[in-house]
């Protein structure tokens, strides 16, 4: 074990994964979680036997989180939702929302001309299209019909739970659409099952886990970093990882201007979606509104 010590503020998925990785590499690690339980936004609530995740959650089959869980041997199970099961409502009628070249041909959503246009857009995205501006800017450059544009925007919302094409990065959202085409897994037992698996792995690796341990301030002036907890306790560390949101991080270290800048620029995104820990068969997107509707 190294004599170096790292304190991690935040016991969500990112904090737990970082702790496990560092501990496996011989670093002394402690996790400080302000809440009474670990998991952060990956917590799951039990309401009369029904499990509800805190916000919409899906484990992307080609995503970095799944790769890390598999590499660490964290067990999970769940129903796989493939992109071909998606549907759309346009002008009061239900249509297949095409997510493959074959489904573009079969859908009743588009005219023949729009099918050709959407095929071009679909191939452009899958071939690695990117953009330097917003997603809306990228769509403007494609010069497509309103229906094709609405369908592409709907794919963006379904892939990311984010609405607001003018505010989201084209590069980030195009990457997310490509990621989603491989399908997602809705985890049995809710995301708390992943959290529990990470907690077990962290403890087995020798990580010190502390809940109900809010950090009030991080002092950077001295040789080693000093953390001041809410109860007045101080802790020393060679490095601190803040696995929390930018505004909370900036408040802990106000003298770090880069964090303050990130906090000013960050925008909260609200996703109006119910997310239960059960298998979903279909997902429907309204092209005529910004709301996503999950169908059982």
C-alpha positions as CSV (number, residue, x, y, z in Angstrom):
1,X,0.0,0.0,0.0
2,X,1.3,3.4,-1.0
3,X,1.7,6.2,1.6
4,X,-0.3,8.5,-0.7
5,X,-3.8,9.3,0.4
6,X,-6.8,10.4,-1.8
7,X,-10.0,11.7,-0.4
8,X,-13.1,11.4,-2.7
9,X,-16.0,13.8,-2.2
10,X,-19.2,12.1,-3.4
11,X,-20.3,8.5,-3.1
12,X,-22.1,8.2,-6.4
13,X,-21.2,5.9,-9.2
14,X,-18.2,8.0,-10.3
15,X,-16.9,8.4,-6.7
16,X,-17.2,4.6,-6.0
17,X,-15.6,3.6,-9.3
18,X,-12.7,6.1,-8.8
19,X,-12.1,4.7,-5.3
20,X,-12.0,1.1,-6.4
21,X,-9.6,1.9,-9.2
22,X,-7.2,3.8,-7.0
23,X,-7.3,1.3,-4.2
24,X,-6.6,-1.6,-6.6
25,X,-3.5,0.4,-7.6
26,X,-2.2,0.7,-4.1
27,X,-3.5,4.1,-3.1
28,X,-5.1,4.7,0.4
29,X,-8.6,6.0,-0.4
30,X,-11.5,7.3,1.5
31,X,-15.0,8.3,0.2
32,X,-17.0,11.0,1.9
33,X,-20.7,11.0,1.1
34,X,-22.9,13.8,2.5
35,X,-26.1,11.7,2.3
36,X,-27.1,8.8,4.5
37,X,-26.6,6.4,1.7
38,X,-24.3,5.9,-1.3
39,X,-25.3,6.1,-4.9
40,X,-26.0,9.8,-5.6
41,X,-28.4,10.0,-8.6
42,X,-28.3,6.2,-8.9
43,X,-30.4,5.7,-5.8
44,X,-33.6,3.6,-6.0
45,X,-36.7,4.2,-4.0
46,X,-39.1,1.4,-2.9
47,X,-42.7,2.5,-2.9
48,X,-45.1,-0.3,-1.9
49,X,-42.9,-2.9,-3.5
50,X,-42.4,-0.9,-6.8
51,X,-38.9,0.2,-7.4
52,X,-38.3,3.7,-8.8
53,X,-34.9,5.0,-9.9
54,X,-34.1,8.6,-9.1
55,X,-34.6,9.9,-12.6
56,X,-34.3,8.1,-16.0
57,X,-31.6,5.5,-16.1
58,X,-30.5,3.1,-18.8
59,X,-27.2,1.1,-19.0
60,X,-25.8,1.6,-22.5
61,X,-24.6,-1.7,-24.0
62,X,-21.6,0.1,-25.6
63,X,-21.1,2.6,-22.8
64,X,-18.1,3.2,-20.6
65,X,-20.1,2.3,-17.4
66,X,-21.0,-1.2,-18.6
67,X,-17.4,-1.8,-19.7
68,X,-16.2,-0.8,-16.2
69,X,-18.8,-2.9,-14.4
70,X,-17.9,-5.9,-16.5
71,X,-14.2,-5.3,-16.0
72,X,-14.6,-5.2,-12.2
73,X,-17.0,-8.2,-12.2
74,X,-19.9,-6.2,-10.8
75,X,-23.0,-8.5,-11.3
76,X,-26.3,-7.2,-12.8
77,X,-29.2,-8.4,-14.9
78,X,-32.0,-6.8,-16.8
79,X,-34.1,-6.5,-19.9
80,X,-32.5,-5.3,-23.1
81,X,-34.3,-2.5,-25.0
82,X,-33.3,-2.5,-28.7
83,X,-33.6,0.7,-30.8
84,X,-36.0,-1.0,-33.2
85,X,-38.8,-1.1,-30.6
86,X,-39.2,2.7,-30.7
87,X,-42.3,4.4,-32.0
88,X,-43.4,7.9,-32.7
89,X,-46.7,9.9,-32.7
90,X,-47.0,12.4,-35.5
91,X,-50.2,14.2,-36.5
92,X,-52.2,12.0,-34.1
93,X,-51.0,8.7,-35.6
94,X,-48.6,6.0,-34.3
95,X,-45.6,5.2,-36.5
96,X,-42.4,3.2,-36.2
97,X,-39.5,5.6,-35.4
98,X,-36.8,4.3,-37.7
99,X,-33.4,3.5,-36.1
100,X,-32.0,1.1,-38.8
101,X,-31.8,1.3,-42.5
102,X,-34.4,-1.5,-42.8
103,X,-36.9,0.3,-40.6
104,X,-36.6,3.5,-42.6
105,X,-38.0,1.6,-45.6
106,X,-40.9,0.2,-43.7
107,X,-42.0,3.2,-41.6
108,X,-45.2,5.1,-42.4
109,X,-43.7,8.2,-40.8
110,X,-42.1,9.6,-44.0
111,X,-42.9,10.2,-47.6
112,X,-40.6,8.6,-50.1
113,X,-38.6,11.8,-50.4
114,X,-38.2,12.1,-46.7
115,X,-37.1,8.4,-46.5
116,X,-34.3,9.2,-48.8
117,X,-33.4,12.3,-46.8
118,X,-33.5,10.5,-43.5
119,X,-31.4,7.6,-44.9
120,X,-28.7,10.2,-45.8
121,X,-28.8,11.7,-42.3
122,X,-28.8,8.3,-40.6
123,X,-25.7,7.2,-42.6
124,X,-24.0,10.5,-41.9
125,X,-24.5,10.1,-38.2
126,X,-23.4,6.4,-38.1
127,X,-20.3,7.3,-40.2
128,X,-19.1,9.5,-37.4
129,X,-20.6,12.9,-38.2
130,X,-19.7,15.7,-35.7
131,X,-20.2,19.4,-35.3
132,X,-18.6,22.4,-33.6
133,X,-21.8,24.2,-32.7
134,X,-25.1,23.2,-31.2
135,X,-27.2,20.3,-32.4
136,X,-29.7,22.9,-33.9
137,X,-26.8,24.4,-35.9
138,X,-25.9,21.0,-37.2
139,X,-29.5,20.3,-38.2
140,X,-29.7,23.6,-40.0
141,X,-26.7,22.6,-42.2
142,X,-28.4,19.3,-43.2
143,X,-31.3,21.2,-45.0
144,X,-34.0,18.6,-44.3
145,X,-37.8,18.8,-44.1
146,X,-39.6,19.6,-40.9
147,X,-40.7,16.0,-40.4
148,X,-37.2,14.6,-40.9
149,X,-35.8,17.2,-38.6
150,X,-38.4,16.4,-35.9
151,X,-37.5,12.7,-36.2
152,X,-33.8,13.4,-35.8
153,X,-34.5,15.7,-32.8
154,X,-36.6,12.9,-31.3
155,X,-33.7,10.4,-31.6
156,X,-31.6,13.0,-29.8
157,X,-34.1,13.2,-27.0
158,X,-34.5,9.5,-26.7
159,X,-30.7,9.0,-26.7
160,X,-29.9,11.6,-24.1
161,X,-33.1,12.6,-22.2
162,X,-32.1,16.1,-23.2
163,X,-34.4,18.6,-25.0
164,X,-33.2,21.8,-26.4
165,X,-31.3,21.3,-29.7
166,X,-30.1,24.9,-29.6
167,X,-28.4,24.4,-26.2
168,X,-26.7,21.0,-26.5
169,X,-23.4,20.3,-28.3
170,X,-23.8,18.7,-31.7
171,X,-20.7,16.6,-31.1
172,X,-21.9,15.3,-27.8
173,X,-25.4,14.5,-29.0
174,X,-24.3,12.8,-32.2
175,X,-21.9,10.6,-30.2
176,X,-24.8,9.8,-27.8
177,X,-27.1,8.8,-30.7
178,X,-24.5,6.4,-32.1
179,X,-24.0,5.0,-28.6
180,X,-27.7,4.3,-28.2
181,X,-28.0,2.2,-31.5
182,X,-26.4,-0.8,-29.7
183,X,-29.3,-0.9,-27.3
184,X,-29.7,-0.4,-23.5
185,X,-30.3,-2.5,-20.4
186,X,-32.9,-1.6,-17.8
187,X,-31.4,-3.1,-14.7
188,X,-33.4,-5.5,-12.5
189,X,-33.8,-4.2,-9.0
190,X,-33.0,-0.7,-10.0
191,X,-29.7,1.0,-10.1
192,X,-29.3,0.5,-6.4
193,X,-28.2,-3.0,-7.3
194,X,-25.2,-1.6,-9.2
195,X,-24.5,0.7,-6.2
196,X,-24.5,-2.2,-3.8
197,X,-22.2,-4.2,-6.1
198,X,-19.7,-1.3,-6.2
199,X,-19.9,-0.8,-2.4
200,X,-19.0,-4.5,-1.9
201,X,-16.1,-4.2,-4.4
202,X,-14.9,-1.0,-2.7
203,X,-14.9,-2.6,0.8
204,X,-13.2,-5.7,-0.6
205,X,-10.5,-3.4,-2.0
206,X,-9.9,-1.7,1.3
207,X,-11.7,1.6,0.6
208,X,-12.8,3.6,3.6
209,X,-16.5,4.5,3.1
210,X,-18.1,7.3,5.1
211,X,-21.7,8.3,4.8
212,X,-23.3,11.3,6.5
213,X,-19.9,13.0,6.1
214,X,-20.6,16.4,4.3
215,X,-17.5,18.4,3.4
216,X,-17.7,22.1,4.2
217,X,-14.4,23.3,2.6
218,X,-11.2,22.2,0.9
219,X,-8.1,24.2,1.8
220,X,-5.4,24.2,-0.8
221,X,-3.0,26.7,0.8
222,X,-0.9,24.3,2.8
223,X,1.5,21.6,1.4
224,X,-1.1,18.8,1.7
225,X,-4.8,19.4,1.0
226,X,-7.0,19.8,4.0
227,X,-10.7,18.9,4.1
228,X,-13.0,20.5,6.7
229,X,-16.1,18.4,7.4
230,X,-19.4,19.7,8.5
231,X,-18.8,18.6,12.0
232,X,-15.5,20.5,12.2
233,X,-13.3,17.4,11.7
234,X,-10.3,17.9,9.4
235,X,-8.7,15.4,7.1
236,X,-5.4,15.6,5.2
237,X,-4.9,14.2,1.7
238,X,-2.3,14.3,-1.1
239,X,-5.1,14.6,-3.7
240,X,-8.9,15.2,-3.7
241,X,-11.4,14.0,-6.2
242,X,-14.7,15.9,-6.2
243,X,-17.2,13.5,-7.8
244,X,-20.0,16.1,-7.3
245,X,-21.7,18.7,-9.5
246,X,-19.7,21.7,-10.6
247,X,-21.6,24.2,-8.4
248,X,-21.0,22.2,-5.3
249,X,-17.4,21.7,-6.2
250,X,-16.8,25.4,-6.8
251,X,-18.4,26.2,-3.5
252,X,-15.9,24.0,-1.7
253,X,-12.8,25.6,-3.4
254,X,-13.8,29.2,-4.3
255,X,-10.3,30.2,-5.1
256,X,-10.1,27.8,-8.0
257,X,-11.3,30.0,-10.9
258,X,-11.7,27.1,-13.4
259,X,-14.3,25.5,-11.1
260,X,-16.1,28.8,-10.7
261,X,-16.2,29.2,-14.5
262,X,-17.6,25.7,-14.9
263,X,-20.2,26.4,-12.3
264,X,-21.4,29.5,-14.1
265,X,-21.6,27.8,-17.4
266,X,-23.4,24.6,-16.3
267,X,-27.1,24.4,-17.0
268,X,-29.5,22.0,-15.2
269,X,-31.5,19.7,-17.5
270,X,-34.9,18.5,-16.3
271,X,-36.1,15.2,-17.7
272,X,-39.9,14.6,-17.2
273,X,-39.8,10.8,-17.3
274,X,-40.9,8.1,-14.9
275,X,-38.2,5.4,-14.5
276,X,-39.2,2.2,-12.8
277,X,-36.9,-0.8,-12.3
278,X,-38.9,-3.0,-14.6
279,X,-38.5,-4.2,-18.2
280,X,-39.8,-1.9,-20.8
281,X,-41.0,-3.2,-24.2
282,X,-41.6,0.1,-26.1
283,X,-40.5,3.7,-25.9
284,X,-42.6,6.3,-27.7
285,X,-41.5,9.8,-28.6
286,X,-43.8,12.6,-29.5
287,X,-42.5,14.5,-32.5
288,X,-44.9,17.3,-31.9
289,X,-43.8,18.0,-28.3
290,X,-40.8,17.9,-26.1
291,X,-42.0,15.2,-23.8
292,X,-40.9,11.6,-23.8
293,X,-43.5,8.9,-23.1
294,X,-42.5,5.4,-22.0
295,X,-45.0,2.8,-22.9
296,X,-45.2,-0.5,-20.9
